[in-house]
Amino acid sequence: MQRVGAMQDVIDIQVTPLSPACGAEISGVDLSKPLGEHQVRAIKEAWKKHLVLVFRGQEVSQDDQLRFASYFGDLGNRKKAPEALRTRAEGVEQNHEKILLVTNIRVDGRPIGAFGDGEFWFHIDSGYSERPYRYTFLYALELPSRGGNTMFSNMYKAYEAVPAPLKEKLCGKRALHIHEYNRAKQASSSGDISGIPHYSHPLFITHPDTGRKTLFVDRLMTTRIEGLSQQESDRILDQLYEIGERREFIFEHEWRLGDFLMWDNRCTIHARTDFPKEERRLLRRCTVEGEPLYE
């Protein structure tokens, strides 16, 4: 266990690694209260090292969550789906532009939030946009009796595992990311995608804060490597998906009520396991805006 000292009266932030892949639990912090700069700096240092941070037993209001997230950058707006896909993403109780409710709860037959039931394939939050979210913050309000775990894969490790000849072949290449607002069905790049959110990013990006290379693909939304035939692109992407989803690169978080998670979207992908669809699940999400990504 690592102890990180900070100054605001007596502060004792503890950082406990949760897996060899990524993830650490932070204790000694109450997210319902404003934090001092020393606390924020200690959390940033732990985050840079562990990619995913877990705070247990928090009682956090929506305003608390937004205040905490704002320590790490400009808050992101909830991205609204195009009209044709709106029913998959817009809930009747999503009334704050910075907040997304990740939930299967319905009122009078209408979803109150988005991305409700079942498993959710590995993806990058807003990887389909020019400026993907830098960070995501997720807080557990209601949970099913089992399942609904969130898995995070360390894409620094995935990049390191890409064979050298393939790295050389893919150097400088970009891949198309498309968001069709599905949870467990890969997006398609065939046909007219002008009305569907999409963007092309380098396959390998340099993390703007750490300077480390990371693999920037995911099974749900990355659909095509530019400059290759569809057949070759499919074959290589399948290989990259499998590398990114290797079990030894994954930390799987089992949620408890009051858990607050934060992760870096530029060097992780994440997925959700299935859970009983008749049981309620409600998590509250906010984000920090990102920047264009470069190789």
Secondary structure as UniProt FT lines:
FT   STRAND          2..7
FT   TURN            8..9
FT   STRAND          10..17
FT   STRAND          24..27
FT   TURN            31..32
FT   HELIX           37..50
FT   STRAND          52..55
FT   HELIX           62..70
FT   TURN            71..72
FT   HELIX           83..88
FT   TURN            92..93
FT   TURN            97..98
FT   STRAND          100..103
FT   STRAND          106..107
FT   TURN            108..109
FT   STRAND          110..111
FT   STRAND          120..123
FT   TURN            125..128
FT   STRAND          135..142
FT   STRAND          150..154
FT   HELIX           155..161
FT   HELIX           164..170
FT   TURN            171..172
FT   STRAND          174..178
FT   TURN            194..195
FT   STRAND          198..202
FT   STRAND          204..206
FT   TURN            208..210
FT   STRAND          213..215
FT   TURN            219..221
FT   STRAND          222..225
FT   TURN            226..227
FT   HELIX           230..244
FT   HELIX           247..249
FT   STRAND          250..253
FT   TURN            257..258
FT   STRAND          260..264
FT   TURN            265..266
FT   STRAND          268..272
FT   TURN            277..278
FT   STRAND          282..288
//
